[in-house]
């Protein structure tokens, strides 16, 4: 499971960085969103997994079956908050990008930056 998470984290950061280096402003915003989701997954991974026991999840002790593997609930709460904030910021950035397109008729970062 650790190898799968490491591969997924590497893929998210690589693809996010690839999009961040594009000239298109929308791709830059999506790259930022993907890197932030990668950071959230990284935090969940670093929170660690708790061994499966009913001491970790006492609510499920009376329902039968096996105890599920869980993670630290504090990290989960922080990451859920970060996900909500990230979605809000991505929506705001996309709206601002639409406004920039209406003003300048382009989303090319180099054209928006002026002469170099």
N, C-alpha and C positions, 0 to 999 in steps of 0.2 A: 504494500500500500504506500509506503514511503517513496518508492521509486516512481510510482504513478503520479503522486503529488508533486514530486520534484520535476518530473517531465512536464506536467501541466503548468507548473509555475514558470519554468523556463520558456515554455511556448507562449504563455501570456505576456511575459515581459519582452520576449523577442518580437512578437507581433505588434505589441503596443509601441515599442521603440521604433519599429519599421514605420508604423503609421505616423508617429511623431515627427519623423524626418521627411515627410512628404511636403509638397508645395501647396496642396489643397487644404484649405482651412478646416473643412469638414473632417478630413482624414486626421488632422491634428487633434481635433476634439475627440474623435473616436479613439485615437491612440491614448489620450489622457484618461478616458473612461476605462479602457482595457487595462492600463497600468494600475489604475486605482483598484480595480477588481482583483488584479494579481496581488497587490499589497494586502487586500483583505484576506485572500486565500492564504497568503504567507502568514498573516497573524493567526488565523485559525490553525494552521499547521504547527506554528510555534507554541500555541496553547496546549498542544499535546492531547493525546487520547487517553482516557481513563479506562482501566481494565473493566471488562464487562462484569458488573455485580449489581445486586439489588440495593446495596448500600449507596451507590451513586445515583440510582433512580428508584427511590422507595415507592413512588406512585405505581409503578408497574409490577411490584412484588405480588400483588393479589390477583393480577390478571392472567397469570400462568405464562408459559412459554419461557424463552431465554431472555436474559438481561441484555439490552443493547449496549454497544460501545458508544461512549459519549465523549464530549470535549468539555473544557472548562466553561461554565456558563457566563462568567464575567467577560471572557474574550468574545463569546458569541454575542452578548449584548452590545459590546463596543463595536463589533463588526457590523451588526445589523443597523446600528445608528450610522455608521460610516457609509453603508450601502444606500440608505435613504438620502443622506446628504449628497452623495455622489450622483444619484439619479437627478436630484434637484439641480445641482450645478451643471450637469450635462444638458438638461433641458434648457436652462438659462443660457448656456453657451451656444446652443443651437439656435435659439431665438435671436441672440446677438449676431450670430453669423448670418442669419437671414436678413437682418437689418443692414449689415455691412454689404451684403450682396445688392440690396436695393440702392444703397448709396453709391457704390463704386462699380457695379455690374461685373464684378470679378471676385473670385475666392482664392486667387493665386497669392500666396504670401509675399512673393518677391514683388509683384505688381503693387500690392497694397503698401509695401514698405518704402516705395519711392526709388529714386536713382541711388546707385551705389558707386 
